[in-house]
């Protein structure tokens, strides 16, 4: 009888862990970077490979980083919202064209509109890896001191923009 109890308990524990894991929202994966300095980077601009930006160029301002790609289906879902949000001028939005081809990224922005102050080009995904990107789209809010204050996994929605990002931008700028 005892030899059946331990395997049964182990099996039940495993089932419990799986049940908890399957009931979690994958978009609520906590980022270990929240509250920590944004990773340093130097990247060429999507629109002009001869120019680049680095983390130092953002010192002293609150800004939003949106990781996107022309091949990303979910990015198409959020893109019109970002175009509209950019028109409000709440916060400068910078794009990170992730694991994409320059030509495809430029064509995609020409078709759908360009919400970005600038888009950085990350063809090999190194910057995305440093930021802990799980998949595109992902959005980060970075404060004046260069600290990541917010991360959203998946396409942003009107609710996320109005109820989470806008109020946080006001607090960070206040």
C-alpha positions in Angstrom: 0.0 0.0 0.0 2.8 2.4 0.9 4.5 2.0 -2.5 1.3 3.4 -4.2 0.9 6.4 -1.8 4.1 8.3 -2.8 3.6 8.1 -6.6 0.0 9.1 -6.1 1.0 12.2 -4.0 3.6 13.1 -6.5 1.1 12.8 -9.3 -1.5 15.0 -7.5 1.2 17.6 -6.8 2.1 17.7 -10.4 -1.5 18.0 -11.5 -2.0 20.9 -9.0 1.0 22.8 -10.4 -0.2 22.3 -14.0 -3.7 23.5 -13.1 -2.4 26.7 -11.5 -0.1 27.3 -14.5 -2.8 26.7 -17.1 -5.2 29.1 -15.3 -2.7 32.1 -15.5 -2.9 34.8 -18.1 0.3 34.6 -20.2 0.1 38.4 -20.6 0.7 38.8 -16.9 4.2 37.4 -16.9 6.0 39.6 -14.5 9.1 41.2 -16.0 12.2 41.2 -13.8 13.1 44.5 -15.5 10.3 46.5 -13.9 11.9 49.1 -11.6 15.4 48.5 -13.1 17.4 50.5 -15.6 16.5 49.9 -19.2 19.3 48.0 -21.0 21.8 50.1 -22.9 21.6 49.9 -26.7 22.9 51.6 -29.9 20.8 51.0 -32.9 20.4 52.4 -36.4 17.2 54.0 -37.4 14.8 52.0 -39.6 14.4 55.0 -41.9 18.1 56.0 -42.1 20.8 53.3 -41.5 23.4 56.1 -41.3 21.9 57.5 -38.1 21.5 55.8 -34.8 20.1 56.3 -31.3 21.3 55.0 -28.0 19.8 54.9 -24.5 21.7 58.1 -23.7 19.6 60.0 -26.3 16.5 59.4 -24.1 17.9 60.7 -20.8 15.6 63.1 -19.0 12.4 62.2 -20.8 9.6 59.8 -20.4 9.1 57.6 -23.5 7.4 54.6 -24.7 9.1 51.7 -26.6 6.8 49.5 -28.8 8.4 46.3 -30.1 6.8 45.4 -33.5 7.5 43.7 -36.8 5.9 43.7 -40.2 5.4 39.9 -40.1 3.5 40.2 -36.7 -0.2 39.6 -37.0 -1.0 41.0 -33.5 0.9 44.2 -34.4 -1.6 44.8 -37.1 -4.3 44.7 -34.4 -2.7 47.4 -32.2 -1.2 49.6 -35.0 -4.3 51.8 -35.7 -4.6 52.4 -31.9 -0.9 53.5 -31.7 -1.4 55.8 -34.7 -4.3 57.5 -33.0 -2.5 57.6 -29.6 0.5 59.2 -31.2 -1.7 62.0 -32.5 -2.7 62.9 -28.9 1.0 63.6 -28.1 0.7 62.0 -24.7 4.2 60.5 -24.8 6.8 60.1 -27.5 6.6 56.5 -29.0 9.7 54.9 -30.3 9.4 51.7 -32.2 11.8 48.7 -32.3 11.4 46.8 -35.5 12.3 43.3 -34.2 13.8 40.5 -36.3 12.5 42.1 -39.5 13.8 43.2 -42.9 14.3 47.0 -43.3 12.4 47.1 -46.6 9.4 45.2 -45.1 9.3 47.4 -42.0 9.4 50.6 -44.1 6.6 49.4 -46.4 4.5 48.4 -43.4 4.7 51.8 -41.9 4.0 53.5 -45.2 0.8 51.4 -45.6 -0.5 51.7 -42.0 0.8 55.1 -40.9 3.8 55.8 -38.6 3.0 56.4 -35.0 6.7 56.4 -34.0 8.9 59.4 -33.3 11.6 57.1 -34.7 11.9 53.4 -35.2 15.0 51.5 -34.2 16.1 48.6 -36.4 16.9 45.3 -34.5 17.3 42.7 -37.3 19.0 40.1 -35.2 16.8 40.7 -32.1 19.7 41.5 -29.7 18.1 44.6 -28.3 14.8 42.7 -27.9 16.6 39.9 -26.0 18.2 42.5 -23.6 14.7 43.9 -22.9 13.3 40.4 -22.2 11.0 40.4 -25.2 8.8 37.2 -25.2 7.2 38.0 -28.6 5.9 40.9 -30.5 4.2 43.2 -29.8 5.4 44.3 -26.4 5.3 47.8 -25.0 7.5 49.4 -22.3 7.2 52.7 -20.5 10.5 54.2 -19.4 10.9 57.2 -17.0 13.2 60.2 -17.1 15.9 58.3 -15.2 15.9 55.5 -17.7 14.0 53.0 -15.4 11.5 50.6 -16.9 8.2 51.4 -15.1 5.7 49.4 -17.2 5.6 46.4 -19.6 2.6 45.2 -21.6 2.9 41.9 -23.4 0.7 41.5 -26.5 -1.3 44.2 -28.4 -2.2 47.3 -26.5 -5.9 48.1 -26.4 -7.8 51.3 -25.9 -8.3 50.3 -22.2 -4.6 49.7 -21.7 -3.7 53.1 -23.3 -6.4 55.1 -21.4 -6.4 53.3 -18.0 -2.8 52.2 -17.6 -0.4 54.0 -19.9 -1.8 57.6 -19.9 -2.2 57.8 -16.1 1.3 56.4 -15.6 2.7 58.9 -18.1 1.0 61.8 -16.2 2.5 60.5 -12.9 6.0 60.2 -14.4 5.8 63.6 -15.9 4.3 65.2 -12.8 
